[in-house]
Amino acid sequence: MLLKREEGGSWVWRYQRDGRRRDMGLGRWPDLSLAEARKARDRWAEVLASGRDPIAEREREKAEALAAEAQADPTLAEAVDEAFAAIAVTLRDGGARGRWRSPLDTHVLPKLGSRRLSTLGAADLVDALRPIWRTKHPTAEKAVQRLGIVWRRQSLAGHVADAMMVDRARLLLGEVRHVAEPIRATPWQEVPALYARLGLATTHLCLRLAILTATRSDAARGLRFSEVAGDVWTVPPERVKAREGKARPFRVPLVAEALEVLARAQEVTAGDVAFASITGRPVTTRGLEKALDDLGEPGRPHGFRTSFRTWAQDHPHLCSWEVAETALGHAVGGQVERSYARSDLLDQRRAAMEAWAAWVTTPPAA
């Protein structure tokens, strides 16, 4: 039937279900003709005859249509979640550290996360990234790289995303003359003087070991006595820098001075953690940095790896390029070459680290 109003009207189908009368709107008149209204009525009458409620069935169909639309055109936040879930297995700790998502969560999603991809243009991405494009360029570049992954995944899935959107935004943001500032490192010539100034506090002992072994801060800070067998320390995969699933245990030769450092640490540590804070957990990176700050040393803990590597460059007769790179835990050679050359050069590294330790422990006056 047609319910007329001053400005047009609407088609309504009245039916009975479970003893109740229900009115179902079919559309506006004159937008919907009589023939079209009858066709719609006949369709819903078939639904009623099948034992289903036409109004409930129509709501279900609407919900399914909206869900299908949302899947084909997700919000940016949903698309980021999907991309992150797909690559999390390749990230350390399954991405739990949050480093992959951080540039997006901090600078992009608060502004654009609720928008559907079909509503976003290159200008929107430019507006979100412009505030950090020059002031925090490395972070902005990471955000662009992550957004590129998100858009490519959605485009390849056949969704509405334009695969070139992020590239256009990158072009519109313009070029930046950014000079990367390396981590401050203590010149190798000054390491003996610094080493002599280090005391026997837990953070100082950890710094001593980091200098002697040229290992990363995460590895040194987390050292457990149970990881040491004789004069070899095996760093477990979870503290070796590599993509998830690619890390392998890394053997580190411990020279006499390094073993002495561990012996001193064992005198003041009750548990298995060699360099434990008062909480029983490993000392923090900031704790190591503060120890250096208190000594007036501008170099950072990670910079001791540069100190060693530069010393090795200047003393190739004591430490070859291959041995130095292996000592730092870097991959040497291509994938095919590494599949055949599987030695970790432990004996050669031990000799090199003994020469390095001899320099590190040289009395400053000498």
Order of alpha helices (4+ residues) and beta strands (2+ residues): beta-beta-beta-alpha-alpha-alpha-alpha-alpha-alpha-alpha-alpha-alpha-alpha-alpha-beta-beta-beta-alpha-alpha-alpha-alpha-alpha-alpha
